[in-house]
Amino acid sequence: TIKVTGGSATCTNDECTAMPAPCGTGQTCNDPDTAANKLHDFTCTCDNDMSVKKTAMPAPCGTGQLMVRPPARRMSARPGPATCTKDECTSNPCGTGQDCSDPNPSPSSTGDYTCTCTGTTIKVTGGPATCTNDECTAMPAPCGTGQTCNDPDTAANKLHDFTCTCDNDMSVKKVDGPATCTKDE
């Protein structure tokens, strides 16, 4: 039983991966529809004569006039367990301006997706990241003593736009670094 919380799982069943292999030696198996509910649609094609093929059973392959008969008993498809995945990013849990990645899309693995603010290294696992970066709160302070810092755009991808203004002379400013302030006497 496969349980999924918070969305639907995508289940597939490639009958060609069943063990024992559904086609005989010297044959290529192709399952055109690997949906979990599509069974017995695989094809076995002879490697030495691509025109000889059978659906849902081994093909009668041979060389020249000698034909190798299929086994006396009919081999039926042995559908293996369905392979189910649930990519948590399909529901867009991170929101706009963030990239989502799910390292383990197994239905039993939840909350391991990562939200990364686009164009930055700011990321959070299991929920949306806070994509702000007020450069004025950096340590050490970017402006220094006797200066006021202002970051007009705190979007995570907006860097080097803060302004340092001298406290004793508001007309002296510098963008992306400390202003050159004169000392009061």
PADREN-292416 format. One record per atom (N, C-alpha, C): x negated, y negated, z negated; residue in one letter. Coordinates in Angstrom, 2 decimals, decimal comma, padded with zeros to 5 digits, m for minus. Layout:
<rs>
        xx        yy        zz   res
         X         Y         Z     a
...
</rs>
This chain:
<rs>
        xx        yy        zz   res
   m000,85    001,18    000,00     t
    000,00    000,00    000,00     t
   m000,89   m001,23    000,00     t
   m000,61   m002,13    000,89     i
   m001,38   m003,37    000,98     i
   m000,51   m004,49    000,48     i
   m001,02   m005,24   m000,50     k
   m000,29   m006,38   m001,03     k
   m001,07   m007,63   m000,70     k
   m000,35   m008,67   m000,30     v
   m000,97   m009,94    000,00     v
   m000,20   m011,02   m000,72     v
   m000,91   m011,89   m001,40     t
   m000,27   m013,00   m002,09     t
   m000,57   m014,28   m001,34     t
    000,42   m015,09   m001,12     g
    000,23   m016,40   m000,52     g
    000,04   m016,39    000,97     g
    000,68   m015,51    001,69     g
    000,56   m015,48    003,15     g
    000,68   m014,07    003,66     g
    000,56   m013,92    004,96     s
    000,71   m012,59    005,54     s
   m000,64   m012,04    005,95     s
   m000,75   m010,72    005,94     a
   m001,97   m010,05    006,36     a
   m001,85   m009,70    007,84     a
   m002,97   m009,61    008,51     t
   m003,01   m009,17    009,90     t
   m003,55   m007,75    009,88     t
   m002,74   m006,79    010,31     c
   m003,15   m005,39    010,27     c
   m003,41   m004,87    011,68     c
   m004,49   m004,11    011,82     t
   m004,83   m003,52    013,12     t
   m005,12   m002,04    012,92     t
   m004,97   m001,28    013,99     n
   m005,28    000,14    013,96     n
   m005,83    000,55    015,33     n
   m007,14    000,62    015,44     d
   m007,78    001,06    016,68     d
   m007,88    002,58    016,61     d
   m007,02    003,25    017,38     e
   m006,98    004,71    017,33     e
   m008,28    005,34    017,81     e
   m009,08    004,62    018,56     c
   m010,35    005,16    019,06     c
   m011,38    005,32    017,96     c
   m011,15    004,69    016,82     t
   m012,11    004,81    015,71     t
   m011,72    005,93    014,74     t
   m010,63    006,65    015,03     a
   m010,18    007,74    014,16     a
   m011,21    008,86    014,16     a
   m011,30    009,59    013,06     m
   m012,19    010,74    012,97     m
   m011,35    011,98    012,72     m
   m011,53    013,07    013,45     p
   m012,48    013,18    014,55     p
   m012,04    012,31    015,73     p
   m013,01    011,97    016,58     a
   m012,73    011,11    017,72     a
   m011,63    011,72    018,59     a
   m010,68    010,90    019,04     p
   m009,55    011,45    019,79     p
   m009,90    011,93    021,20     p
   m011,00    011,45    021,79     c
   m011,39    011,88    023,14     c
   m012,55    012,87    023,04     c
   m012,73    013,65    024,08     g
   m013,80    014,64    024,09     g
   m015,15    014,03    024,41     g
   m016,19    014,88    024,39     t
   m017,54    014,46    024,75     t
   m017,57    014,04    026,20     t
   m018,31    012,98    026,52     g
   m018,40    012,50    027,88     g
   m017,19    011,70    028,30     g
   m016,45    011,19    027,33     q
   m015,26    010,41    027,62     q
   m015,31    009,09    026,86     q
   m014,67    008,10    027,42     t
   m014,60    006,79    026,77     t
   m013,16    006,57    026,33     t
   m013,04    006,13    025,10     c
   m011,71    005,87    024,54     c
   m011,44    004,37    024,59     c
   m010,21    004,01    024,94     n
   m009,79    002,61    024,97     n
   m008,40    002,52    024,36     n
   m008,27    001,68    023,35     d
   m006,97    001,43    022,73     d
   m006,55    000,02    023,10     d
   m005,62   m000,14    024,07     p
   m005,28   m001,47    024,58     p
   m004,53   m002,36    023,60     p
   m003,85   m001,75    022,64     d
   m003,08   m002,54    021,68     d
   m003,35   m001,99    020,29     d
   m004,14   m002,72    019,50     t
   m004,54   m002,22    018,18     t
   m003,62   m002,69    017,07     t
   m002,41   m003,12    017,42     a
   m001,44   m003,48    016,38     a
   m001,15   m002,23    015,55     a
   m000,98   m002,41    014,26     a
   m000,81   m001,27    013,36     a
    000,40   m000,41    013,72     a
    001,42   m000,99    014,34     n
    002,61   m000,22    014,69     n
    002,56    000,36    016,11     n
    001,47    000,17    016,85     k
    001,32    000,71    018,21     k
    000,45    001,96    018,14     k
    001,09    003,12    018,25     l
    000,37    004,39    018,15     l
    000,49    005,17    019,45     l
   m000,47    006,04    019,67     h
   m000,48    006,96    020,82     h
   m000,55    006,23    022,16     h
   m001,19    005,06    022,19     d
   m001,33    004,34    023,45     d
   m002,79    004,32    023,93     d
   m003,68    005,03    023,21     f
   m005,09    005,05    023,61     f
   m005,26    005,87    024,88     f
   m006,33    005,60    025,65     t
   m006,60    006,32    026,90     t
   m007,99    006,92    026,82     t
   m008,11    008,16    027,27     c
   m009,40    008,83    027,39     c
   m009,76    008,87    028,88     c
   m010,93    008,33    029,23     t
   m011,37    008,27    030,62     t
   m012,69    009,02    030,74     t
   m012,81    009,85    031,76     c
   m014,04    010,61    031,98     c
   m015,17    009,66    032,38     c
   m016,33    009,81    031,73     d
   m017,47    008,96    032,03     d
   m018,00    009,22    033,45     d
   m017,89    010,49    033,93     n
   m018,44    010,82    035,25     n
   m017,44    010,60    036,39     n
   m016,18    010,30    036,07     d
   m015,18    010,02    037,09     d
   m014,11    009,14    036,46     d
   m014,25    007,85    036,62     m
   m013,36    006,88    035,96     m
   m011,91    007,00    036,41     m
   m011,65    007,74    037,50     s
   m010,27    007,89    037,97     s
   m009,52    008,96    037,17     s
   m010,25    009,79    036,42     v
   m009,61    010,85    035,63     v
   m009,42    010,32    034,21     v
   m008,15    010,19    033,83     k
   m007,84    009,68    032,49     k
   m006,53    010,25    032,00     k
   m006,36    010,27    030,71     k
   m005,13    010,73    030,07     k
   m004,81    009,78    028,92     k
   m003,52    009,67    028,66     t
   m003,08    008,83    027,55     t
   m002,77    009,72    026,36     t
   m003,26    009,33    025,20     a
   m003,01    009,98    023,91     a
   m003,53    011,42    023,85     a
   m004,50    011,78    024,69     m
   m005,13    013,10    024,62     m
   m006,42    013,07    025,44     m
   m007,34    014,04    025,22     p
   m008,57    014,08    026,01     p
   m008,27    014,30    027,50     p
   m009,08    013,70    028,34     a
   m008,93    013,86    029,80     a
   m009,62    015,13    030,25     a
   m009,12    015,80    031,32     p
   m009,77    017,01    031,84     p
   m010,95    016,61    032,72     p
   m012,13    016,51    032,13     c
   m013,32    016,06    032,87     c
   m014,10    017,26    033,38     c
   m014,78    017,10    034,50     g
   m015,61    018,18    035,04     g
   m016,55    017,64    036,09     g
   m017,44    018,50    036,62     t
   m018,36    018,11    037,68     t
   m018,02    018,92    038,91     t
   m017,90    018,25    040,03     g
   m017,57    018,95    041,27     g
   m016,21    019,59    041,15     g
   m016,12    020,91    041,55     q
   m014,85    021,63    041,49     q
   m014,59    022,24    040,11     q
   m015,64    022,34    039,29     l
   m015,45    022,93    037,96     l
   m014,81    021,92    037,02     l
   m013,68    022,27    036,51     m
   m013,00    021,38    035,58     m
   m013,10    021,95    034,18     m
   m013,36    021,12    033,24     v
   m013,38    021,55    031,85     v
   m011,98    021,33    031,32     v
   m011,38    022,41    030,86     r
   m010,01    022,30    030,36     r
   m010,00    021,66    028,98     r
   m008,93    020,95    028,72     p
   m008,82    020,40    027,37     p
   m008,64    021,55    026,38     p
   m008,86    021,32    025,12     p
   m008,68    022,38    024,13     p
   m007,29    023,00    024,24     p
   m007,19    024,26    023,84     a
   m005,93    024,99    023,94     a
   m004,81    024,26    023,19     a
   m005,13    023,75    022,06     r
   m004,09    023,00    021,34     r
   m004,18    021,55    021,74     r
   m003,03    020,94    021,83     r
   m002,99    019,53    022,22     r
   m003,51    018,68    021,06     r
   m004,45    017,83    021,39     m
   m004,96    016,91    020,36     m
   m004,03    015,72    020,32     m
   m003,49    015,46    019,18     s
   m002,65    014,28    019,07     s
   m003,47    013,19    018,41     s
   m003,04    012,00    018,62     a
   m003,76    010,89    018,01     a
   m003,71    011,02    016,51     a
   m004,80    010,74    015,91     r
   m004,85    010,75    014,45     r
   m005,04    009,32    014,00     r
   m003,93    008,63    013,85     p
   m004,08    007,25    013,46     p
   m004,73    007,15    012,09     p
   m005,75    006,39    012,02     g
   m006,44    006,19    010,75     g
   m005,75    005,09    009,98     g
   m006,31    004,76    008,84     p
   m005,68    003,69    008,08     p
   m005,81    002,37    008,83     p
   m004,81    001,57    008,72     a
   m004,86    000,27    009,38     a
   m005,91   m000,60    008,71     a
   m006,56   m001,41    009,50     t
   m007,53   m002,37    008,96     t
   m006,80   m003,69    008,84     t
   m006,60   m004,14    007,63     c
   m005,84   m005,36    007,41     c
   m006,75   m006,49    006,95     c
   m006,48   m007,66    007,47     t
   m007,25   m008,83    007,05     t
   m006,29   m009,96    006,69     t
   m006,75   m010,81    005,84     k
   m005,99   m012,01    005,47     k
   m006,99   m013,14    005,34     k
   m007,11   m013,93    006,39     d
   m008,00   m015,08    006,36     d
   m007,25   m016,20    005,66     d
   m007,70   m016,54    004,47     e
   m007,00   m017,56    003,68     e
   m007,03   m018,93    004,36     e
   m007,92   m019,13    005,31     c
   m008,04   m020,43    005,98     c
   m006,93   m020,69    006,99     c
   m006,20   m019,64    007,40     t
   m005,14   m019,84    008,40     t
   m004,02   m020,73    007,89     t
   m003,84   m020,81    006,59     s
   m002,78   m021,67    006,03     s
   m003,28   m023,10    005,79     s
   m004,51   m023,42    006,20     n
   m005,12   m024,73    006,05     n
   m005,08   m025,23    004,60     n
   m005,65   m024,44    003,66     p
   m005,60   m024,84    002,25     p
   m006,47   m026,05    001,91     p
   m007,42   m026,38    002,78     c
   m008,35   m027,48    002,50     c
   m007,78   m028,84    002,88     c
   m006,96   m028,87    003,91     g
   m006,39   m030,12    004,36     g
   m007,25   m030,80    005,41     g
   m006,83   m031,99    005,80     t
   m007,50   m032,76    006,85     t
   m008,86   m033,25    006,38     t
   m009,83   m033,25    007,29     g
   m011,16   m033,75    006,99     g
   m012,05   m032,76    006,29     g
   m011,61   m031,50    006,24     q
   m012,41   m030,46    005,60     q
   m012,46   m029,23    006,48     q
   m013,58   m028,51    006,42     d
   m013,74   m027,26    007,13     d
   m013,54   m026,13    006,13     d
   m012,86   m025,07    006,56     c
   m012,58   m023,94    005,69     c
   m013,30   m022,71    006,20     c
   m013,86   m021,92    005,30     s
   m014,46   m020,64    005,67     s
   m014,09   m019,61    004,62     s
   m013,73   m018,41    005,09     d
   m013,35   m017,32    004,20     d
   m014,36   m016,19    004,41     d
   m015,30   m016,01    003,48     p
   m016,36   m015,03    003,68     p
   m015,89   m013,58    003,62     p
   m014,74   m013,33    002,98     n
   m014,24   m011,97    002,86     n
   m012,74   m011,97    003,11     n
   m012,32   m011,69    004,37     p
   m010,88   m011,75    004,69     p
   m010,09   m010,50    004,28     p
   m010,61   m009,74    003,34     s
   m009,86   m008,57    002,85     s
   m008,65   m009,06    002,06     s
   m007,48   m008,40    002,22     p
   m006,29   m008,83    001,48     p
   m006,47   m008,82   m000,02     p
   m007,38   m007,98   m000,53     s
   m007,59   m007,92   m001,97     s
   m008,53   m009,01   m002,47     s
   m009,18   m009,73   m001,56     s
   m010,10   m010,79   m001,94     s
   m009,42   m012,13   m001,73     s
   m009,03   m012,76   m002,83     t
   m008,33   m014,04   m002,73     t
   m009,08   m015,09   m003,52     t
   m008,94   m016,33   m003,07     g
   m009,54   m017,45   m003,77     g
   m011,03   m017,62   m003,52     g
   m011,59   m016,89   m002,53     d
   m013,03   m017,00   m002,27     d
   m013,33   m017,90   m001,07     d
   m012,31   m018,54   m000,50     y
   m012,54   m019,43    000,63     y
   m013,24   m020,70    000,15     y
   m013,96   m021,35    001,06     t
   m014,70   m022,55    000,72     t
   m014,23   m023,72    001,58     t
   m013,96   m024,85    000,92     c
   m013,61   m026,08    001,61     c
   m014,84   m026,99    001,58     c
   m015,26   m027,43    002,76     t
   m016,42   m028,30    002,88     t
   m015,99   m029,60    003,55     t
   m016,32   m030,73    002,94     c
   m016,01   m032,02    003,54     c
   m016,77   m032,11    004,85     c
   m016,07   m032,39    005,94     t
   m016,65   m032,43    007,28     t
   m017,84   m033,39    007,33     t
   m018,95   m032,88    007,84     g
   m020,15   m033,69    008,01     g
   m020,96   m033,90    006,75     g
   m020,64   m033,17    005,68     t
   m021,37   m033,32    004,41     t
   m021,71   m031,95    003,84     t
   m022,33   m031,97    002,67     t
   m022,60   m030,72    001,95     t
   m021,68   m030,59    000,74     t
   m020,71   m031,49    000,60     i
   m019,77   m031,43   m000,52     i
   m018,80   m030,29   m000,27     i
   m018,78   m029,30   m001,18     k
   m017,88   m028,16   m001,00     k
   m017,38   m027,63   m002,32     k
   m016,23   m026,96   m002,23     v
   m015,58   m026,36   m003,39     v
   m015,07   m024,99   m002,98     v
   m015,17   m024,01   m003,85     t
   m014,65   m022,68   m003,58     t
   m013,27   m022,53   m004,22     t
   m012,31   m022,05   m003,44     g
   m010,99   m021,75   m003,95     g
   m010,01   m022,90   m003,97     g
   m010,35   m024,02   m003,37     g
   m009,45   m025,15   m003,33     g
   m010,05   m026,30   m002,54     g
   m009,27   m027,35   m002,31     p
   m009,77   m028,48   m001,54     p
   m010,89   m029,21   m002,28     p
   m011,84   m029,71   m001,52     a
   m012,93   m030,50   m002,10     a
   m012,48   m031,95   m002,23     a
   m013,11   m032,68   m003,13     t
   m012,86   m034,12   m003,24     t
   m013,89   m034,79   m002,34     t
   m013,41   m035,30   m001,24     c
   m014,30   m035,83   m000,22     c
   m014,52   m037,32   m000,37     c
   m015,08   m037,70   m001,50     t
   m015,46   m039,09   m001,71     t
   m016,90   m039,13   m002,18     t
   m017,57   m040,23   m001,89     n
   m018,95   m040,38   m002,30     n
   m019,21   m041,86   m002,54     n
   m019,02   m042,28   m003,79     d
   m019,30   m043,67   m004,14     d
   m020,79   m043,77   m004,41     d
   m021,51   m044,34   m003,46     e
   m022,97   m044,41   m003,58     e
   m023,43   m045,24   m004,78     e
   m022,55   m046,10   m005,29     c
   m022,91   m046,94   m006,44     c
   m023,00   m046,15   m007,74     c
   m022,42   m044,95   m007,78     t
   m022,47   m044,14   m009,00     t
   m023,67   m043,20   m009,02     t
   m024,51   m043,28   m008,01     a
   m025,69   m042,40   m007,94     a
   m026,66   m042,74   m009,08     a
   m027,42   m041,75   m009,48     m
   m028,45   m041,95   m010,51     m
   m029,79   m041,61   m009,92     m
   m030,78   m042,45   m010,02     p
   m030,71   m043,77   m010,65     p
   m029,86   m044,72   m009,82     p
   m029,38   m045,77   m010,48     a
   m028,52   m046,75   m009,81     a
   m029,24   m047,33   m008,60     a
   m028,55   m047,44   m007,46     p
   m029,22   m047,86   m006,24     p
   m029,62   m049,34   m006,20     p
   m029,01   m050,18   m007,05     c
   m029,29   m051,61   m006,97     c
   m030,30   m052,11   m008,01     c
   m030,28   m051,57   m009,16     g
   m031,20   m052,04   m010,20     g
   m030,56   m053,03   m011,15     g
   m031,35   m053,47   m012,13     t
   m030,89   m054,37   m013,18     t
   m030,59   m055,76   m012,61     t
   m029,53   m056,37   m013,11     g
   m029,17   m057,73   m012,69     g
   m028,47   m057,78   m011,35     g
   m027,97   m056,64   m010,87     q
   m027,29   m056,60   m009,58     q
   m026,00   m055,82   m009,71     q
   m025,05   m056,17   m008,86     t
   m023,77   m055,47   m008,81     t
   m023,71   m054,69   m007,50     t
   m023,26   m053,46   m007,61     c
   m023,16   m052,58   m006,43     c
   m021,71   m052,48   m005,99     c
   m021,50   m052,50   m004,68     n
   m020,16   m052,33   m004,13     n
   m020,25   m051,39   m002,92     n
   m019,47   m050,31   m002,97     d
   m019,42   m049,37   m001,84     d
   m018,04   m049,53   m001,21     d
   m017,96   m050,18   m000,04     p
   m016,66   m050,49    000,55     p
   m015,91   m049,28    001,11     p
   m016,63   m048,21    001,42     d
   m015,98   m047,02    001,97     d
   m016,59   m045,79    001,31     d
   m015,81   m045,17    000,43     t
   m016,33   m044,02   m000,33     t
   m016,01   m042,69    000,32     t
   m015,67   m042,70    001,61     a
   m015,48   m041,43    002,32     a
   m016,80   m040,67    002,28     a
   m016,70   m039,37    002,16     a
   m017,89   m038,54    001,98     a
   m018,88   m038,68    003,13     a
   m018,41   m038,97    004,32     n
   m019,32   m039,05    005,47     n
   m019,77   m040,48    005,76     n
   m019,39   m041,43    004,92     k
   m019,82   m042,82    005,08     k
   m020,95   m043,09    004,10     k
   m022,16   m043,11    004,59     l
   m023,32   m043,29    003,74     l
   m024,08   m044,56    004,14     l
   m024,85   m045,07    003,19     h
   m025,72   m046,23    003,41     h
   m024,94   m047,50    003,75     h
   m023,71   m047,62    003,22     d
   m022,92   m048,83    003,48     d
   m022,70   m049,65    002,21     d
   m023,33   m049,25    001,09     f
   m023,16   m050,00   m000,15     f
   m023,94   m051,31   m000,08     f
   m023,49   m052,29   m000,88     t
   m024,12   m053,61   m000,91     t
   m024,54   m053,94   m002,34     t
   m025,77   m054,42   m002,50     c
   m026,25   m054,89   m003,79     c
   m026,22   m056,42   m003,77     c
   m025,59   m057,00   m004,80     t
   m025,46   m058,46   m004,90     t
   m026,09   m058,92   m006,20     t
   m026,91   m059,97   m006,14     c
   m027,55   m060,51   m007,34     c
   m026,49   m061,12   m008,25     c
   m026,54   m060,80   m009,56     d
   m025,57   m061,32   m010,51     d
   m025,72   m062,83   m010,70     d
   m026,95   m063,34   m010,59     n
   m027,19   m064,77   m010,83     n
   m027,04   m065,62   m009,57     n
   m026,94   m064,98   m008,41     d
   m026,75   m065,73   m007,16     d
   m025,99   m064,82   m006,19     d
   m024,66   m064,96   m006,16     m
   m023,79   m064,07   m005,38     m
   m024,03   m064,16   m003,87     m
   m024,79   m065,16   m003,44     s
   m025,06   m065,29   m002,01     s
   m026,23   m064,39   m001,57     s
   m026,98   m063,86   m002,53     v
   m028,11   m062,98   m002,20     v
   m027,61   m061,53   m002,25     v
   m027,60   m060,91   m001,08     k
   m027,08   m059,54   m000,96     k
   m027,98   m058,72   m000,06     k
   m027,86   m057,40   m000,20     k
   m028,56   m056,50    000,72     k
   m027,73   m055,22    000,86     k
   m027,62   m054,74    002,09     v
   m026,90   m053,49    002,36     v
   m027,90   m052,34    002,30     v
   m027,51   m051,25    001,64     d
   m028,29   m050,01    001,57     d
   m029,61   m050,17    000,82     d
   m029,59   m050,95   m000,24     g
   m030,79   m051,08   m001,06     g
   m030,69   m052,29   m001,97     g
   m031,63   m052,39   m002,94     p
   m031,61   m053,51   m003,88     p
   m031,86   m054,84   m003,18     p
   m031,15   m055,86   m003,65     a
   m031,35   m057,22   m003,14     a
   m032,61   m057,81   m003,81     a
   m033,19   m058,82   m003,20     t
   m034,34   m059,50   m003,79     t
   m033,81   m060,70   m004,55     t
   m033,70   m060,53   m005,85     c
   m033,10   m061,58   m006,69     c
   m034,20   m062,42   m007,33     c
   m033,91   m063,70   m007,57     t
   m034,84   m064,58   m008,27     t
   m034,41   m064,60   m009,73     t
   m035,41   m064,77   m010,62     k
   m035,12   m064,80   m012,06     k
   m034,62   m066,18   m012,46     k
   m033,64   m066,18   m013,37     d
   m033,17   m067,45   m013,92     d
   m034,22   m067,96   m014,91     d
   m034,42   m069,26   m014,92     e
   m035,38   m069,80   m015,88     e
   m034,69   m070,63   m016,90     e
</rs>
